[in-house]
Every structure is written in C-alpha cells, then in structure tokens.
Amino acid sequence: MNLTLSELDESRKKIAALEVNRAQEIDDLRQHFDNSRRSNIEAKELSVKFAGERLSYETQIAQLQQTVTDLEARITIINNENERYGRLSHSRQEEAEDSRRKFNELKVSQNLELTQLRTQVESFKARNQDVKQLAIKYSADKAADQAQIRHLKQVNDNFKSEIEKLHELIEQSKTDFGSITKHV
C-alpha cells in the first residue's frame, strides 16, 4: 500500500463527496418518489375531480343543449307568429288602402253631388227670383185686370142702364106708336 496520506485523504474526500452525492441522490430519489407518490395520489384526486367536473360540464352542456332546443323551438314559433302578423299587417294595410280609396271616391262623389246641389240651389234661387218677379207681375197684372174688370163692369152696368133706358124708350115708343096708330 503505497498510498500516501495525501492520496488517502484525497480518496477519503472523494468517498465523502461520493457519499454526500449518494446521500443527495438518495434524498433526491426519495423526494422524487414522494413527489411521484403524491403526484399519483394527486393524479387520482385530479382524475376524480376532473371526472366530477366533466360530469358537471356534461350536465351543463346537456342543459344548455336543451335550452338551445327550447329557444330554437320558441324562435320557430315566434318566426311563424311574425309571418302571420306580417300577413295580417299586409292584409290590414290593403284594407286601409281600400278604405282610403273608397273614402277618396266617396269624397269625390260627395264633392260632385255637392256641386250639383249648389248648382240646383242657384237654379232654384234664380227660379224663385223669377217666380217672385212673376208673382209681382201677376199681382200688378191682377190689379190691372181687376181695375179693368171694374171698369168693364162699370161700362157693362152703364150699357145695361143704357139698354134699360133704350128698352124703356122702345116701350115708350111702342106705347106712343100704338097710341098714334090707334089715333090714326
């Protein structure tokens, strides 16, 4: 053995360093093993936790899919109602347009009739004025005719009186002539 002390020290140092390294490696392996075991436990816990969360998410997805289906059904119903209301609105607009058109036609007809009635009223007023003038003329003519009738009655009465006088005169003349003829 020819190893020297220094070599021996050095070998001891190397052994000590190796032991420290080995102890460190053992500690590292233990720590790694503990970590792996904890990781395994954590992995199982995470697996269970993830399975629970997955089930929860799948339940939520199923609920959301049902909600989507319900909403799509409601959208279909609303779209159908909107189409029906659209048709109804279109129908009402057509009715309103038809009513407006009829109203305008009636208004035109009413204006025409009103114009015709105004024309007739003006015509009646003119005729009424003519009738009033005729009535005034008639009254004047009647008064003139009555005056003429009175005058003619007077003349007639005068003629009657004259005729009676003439009859009396003729009777007198007959009597006088009869008396003259008797005397002759």
MISEPA-855286 format. One record per residue (C-alpha): chain; residue in three letters; residue number from 1; x, y, z. Coordinates in Angstrom, 2 decimals. Layout:
# residues N
  unit  code  pos       xx       yy       zz
     A   ALA  NUM        X        Y        Z
...
***
This chain:
# residues 184
  unit  code  pos       xx       yy       zz
     A   MET    1     0.00     0.00     0.00
     A   ASN    2     1.73     2.60    -1.15
     A   LEU    3    -0.88     5.11    -0.95
     A   THR    4     0.15     8.19     0.63
     A   LEU    5    -1.66    10.08     3.18
     A   SER    6    -2.47    12.77     0.88
     A   GLU    7    -3.82    10.27    -1.55
     A   LEU    8    -5.69     8.68     1.24
     A   ASP    9    -7.11    11.98     2.29
     A   GLU   10    -7.96    12.66    -1.17
     A   SER   11    -9.61     9.30    -1.53
     A   ARG   12   -11.49     9.90     1.69
     A   LYS   13   -12.57    13.28     0.42
     A   LYS   14   -13.70    11.66    -2.80
     A   ILE   15   -15.53     8.95    -0.86
     A   ALA   16   -17.05    11.56     1.42
     A   ALA   17   -18.02    13.58    -1.63
     A   LEU   18   -19.40    10.45    -3.24
     A   GLU   19   -21.32     9.64    -0.06
     A   VAL   20   -22.64    13.16     0.07
     A   ASN   21   -23.55    12.86    -3.60
     A   ARG   22   -25.09     9.47    -2.98
     A   ALA   23   -26.99    10.77     0.05
     A   GLN   24   -28.08    13.70    -2.05
     A   GLU   25   -29.11    11.35    -4.84
     A   ILE   26   -30.96     9.15    -2.32
     A   ASP   27   -32.68    12.22    -0.91
     A   ASP   28   -33.48    13.33    -4.43
     A   LEU   29   -34.80     9.88    -5.26
     A   ARG   30   -36.86     9.81    -2.07
     A   GLN   31   -38.15    13.24    -2.79
     A   HIS   32   -38.83    12.21    -6.37
     A   PHE   33   -40.53     9.04    -5.12
     A   ASP   34   -42.57    11.04    -2.60
     A   ASN   35   -43.38    13.52    -5.29
     A   SER   36   -44.33    10.72    -7.66
     A   ARG   37   -46.45     9.07    -4.97
     A   ARG   38   -48.03    12.44    -4.17
     A   SER   39   -48.41    13.05    -7.88
     A   ASN   40   -50.06     9.66    -8.22
     A   ILE   41   -52.41    10.50    -5.37
     A   GLU   42   -52.90    13.95    -6.78
     A   ALA   43   -53.41    12.45   -10.23
     A   LYS   44   -56.05    10.12    -8.81
     A   GLU   45   -57.61    13.03    -6.93
     A   LEU   46   -57.40    15.18   -10.03
     A   SER   47   -58.82    12.33   -12.09
     A   VAL   48   -61.77    12.04    -9.68
     A   LYS   49   -62.09    15.81    -9.54
     A   PHE   50   -61.89    16.07   -13.33
     A   ALA   51   -64.40    13.22   -13.70
     A   GLY   52   -66.79    15.11   -11.39
     A   GLU   53   -66.19    18.36   -13.23
     A   ARG   54   -66.59    16.57   -16.55
     A   LEU   55   -69.92    15.12   -15.39
     A   SER   56   -70.95    18.59   -14.20
     A   TYR   57   -69.91    20.11   -17.53
     A   GLU   58   -71.65    17.36   -19.48
     A   THR   59   -74.80    18.00   -17.42
     A   GLN   60   -74.48    21.74   -18.10
     A   ILE   61   -73.89    21.02   -21.80
     A   ALA   62   -76.99    18.80   -21.89
     A   GLN   63   -79.00    21.51   -20.11
     A   LEU   64   -77.66    24.18   -22.46
     A   GLN   65   -78.41    21.96   -25.48
     A   GLN   66   -81.98    21.54   -24.17
     A   THR   67   -82.17    25.31   -23.65
     A   VAL   68   -80.90    25.83   -27.22
     A   THR   69   -83.50    23.34   -28.50
     A   ASP   70   -86.23    25.12   -26.50
     A   LEU   71   -85.05    28.51   -27.75
     A   GLU   72   -84.93    27.26   -31.34
     A   ALA   73   -88.50    25.99   -30.91
     A   ARG   74   -89.52    29.39   -29.49
     A   ILE   75   -87.72    31.12   -32.37
     A   THR   76   -89.63    28.94   -34.83
     A   ILE   77   -92.91    29.79   -33.08
     A   ILE   78   -92.02    33.49   -33.00
     A   ASN   79   -90.99    33.43   -36.66
     A   ASN   80   -94.30    31.75   -37.52
     A   GLU   81   -96.15    34.37   -35.47
     A   ASN   82   -94.14    37.14   -37.13
     A   GLU   83   -95.05    35.75   -40.55
     A   ARG   84   -98.70    35.55   -39.51
     A   TYR   85   -98.58    39.09   -38.12
     A   GLY   86   -96.82    40.19   -41.31
     A   ARG   87   -99.59    38.68   -43.42
     A   LEU   88  -102.20    40.19   -41.09
     A   SER   89  -100.44    43.57   -41.24
     A   HIS   90  -100.27    43.35   -45.03
     A   SER   91  -103.95    42.43   -45.13
     A   ARG   92  -104.81    45.34   -42.81
     A   GLN   93  -102.71    47.69   -44.95
     A   GLU   94  -104.58    46.53   -48.04
     A   GLU   95  -107.89    47.06   -46.20
     A   ALA   96  -106.72    50.51   -45.11
     A   GLU   97  -105.68    51.36   -48.68
     A   ASP   98  -109.01    50.05   -49.94
     A   SER   99  -110.84    52.12   -47.31
     A   ARG  100  -108.76    55.20   -48.23
     A   ARG  101  -109.52    54.65   -51.90
     A   LYS  102  -113.24    54.22   -51.18
     A   PHE  103  -113.15    57.29   -48.92
     A   ASN  104  -111.49    59.31   -51.67
     A   GLU  105  -114.02    58.04   -54.20
     A   LEU  106  -116.87    58.92   -51.83
     A   LYS  107  -115.30    62.32   -51.20
     A   VAL  108  -115.06    62.98   -54.94
     A   SER  109  -118.63    61.73   -55.36
     A   GLN  110  -119.76    63.88   -52.43
     A   ASN  111  -118.00    66.93   -53.88
     A   LEU  112  -119.63    66.27   -57.24
     A   GLU  113  -123.05    65.88   -55.62
     A   LEU  114  -122.42    68.99   -53.52
     A   THR  115  -121.51    70.93   -56.66
     A   GLN  116  -124.65    69.63   -58.38
     A   LEU  117  -126.76    70.55   -55.34
     A   ARG  118  -125.22    74.05   -55.25
     A   THR  119  -125.99    74.40   -58.95
     A   GLN  120  -129.56    73.26   -58.31
     A   VAL  121  -129.87    75.65   -55.36
     A   GLU  122  -128.61    78.51   -57.51
     A   SER  123  -131.05    77.43   -60.21
     A   PHE  124  -133.87    77.28   -57.63
     A   LYS  125  -132.86    80.70   -56.32
     A   ALA  126  -132.93    82.06   -59.85
     A   ARG  127  -136.29    80.38   -60.47
     A   ASN  128  -137.53    81.64   -57.12
     A   GLN  129  -136.46    85.14   -58.12
     A   ASP  130  -138.26    84.60   -61.43
     A   VAL  131  -141.31    83.32   -59.53
     A   LYS  132  -141.16    86.37   -57.23
     A   GLN  133  -140.93    88.64   -60.24
     A   LEU  134  -143.76    86.72   -61.88
     A   ALA  135  -145.75    86.99   -58.65
     A   ILE  136  -145.13    90.73   -58.55
     A   LYS  137  -146.04    90.96   -62.24
     A   TYR  138  -149.04    88.74   -61.62
     A   SER  139  -150.10    90.93   -58.72
     A   ALA  140  -149.67    94.04   -60.86
     A   ASP  141  -151.44    92.37   -63.80
     A   LYS  142  -154.17    91.13   -61.46
     A   ALA  143  -154.59    94.60   -60.02
     A   ALA  144  -154.68    96.00   -63.56
     A   ASP  145  -157.08    93.24   -64.63
     A   GLN  146  -159.28    93.86   -61.59
     A   ALA  147  -159.23    97.57   -62.36
     A   GLN  148  -160.12    96.78   -65.96
     A   ILE  149  -162.81    94.31   -64.79
     A   ARG  150  -164.24    97.00   -62.51
     A   HIS  151  -164.07    99.44   -65.38
     A   LEU  152  -165.68    96.90   -67.70
     A   LYS  153  -168.35    96.15   -65.09
     A   GLN  154  -168.94    99.84   -64.84
     A   VAL  155  -169.10   100.06   -68.60
     A   ASN  156  -171.36    96.98   -68.62
     A   ASP  157  -173.52    98.47   -65.92
     A   ASN  158  -173.61   101.68   -67.92
     A   PHE  159  -174.56    99.70   -71.04
     A   LYS  160  -177.22    97.83   -69.07
     A   SER  161  -178.51   101.09   -67.82
     A   GLU  162  -178.46   102.47   -71.33
     A   ILE  163  -180.13    99.31   -72.64
     A   GLU  164  -182.79    99.54   -69.95
     A   LYS  165  -183.28   103.14   -70.89
     A   LEU  166  -183.44   102.09   -74.51
     A   HIS  167  -185.91    99.35   -73.62
     A   GLU  168  -187.95   101.83   -71.70
     A   LEU  169  -187.69   104.20   -74.60
     A   ILE  170  -188.67   101.45   -77.01
     A   GLU  171  -191.55   100.53   -74.79
     A   GLN  172  -192.44   104.16   -74.55
     A   SER  173  -192.08   104.45   -78.29
     A   LYS  174  -194.23   101.36   -78.78
     A   THR  175  -196.77   102.73   -76.45
     A   ASP  176  -196.56   106.07   -78.15
     A   PHE  177  -196.65   104.44   -81.57
     A   GLY  178  -199.56   102.24   -80.54
     A   SER  179  -201.33   105.29   -79.29
     A   ILE  180  -200.51   107.12   -82.50
     A   THR  181  -201.62   104.23   -84.55
     A   LYS  182  -204.83   103.99   -82.63
     A   HIS  183  -205.41   107.55   -83.22
     A   VAL  184  -204.67   107.38   -86.76
***
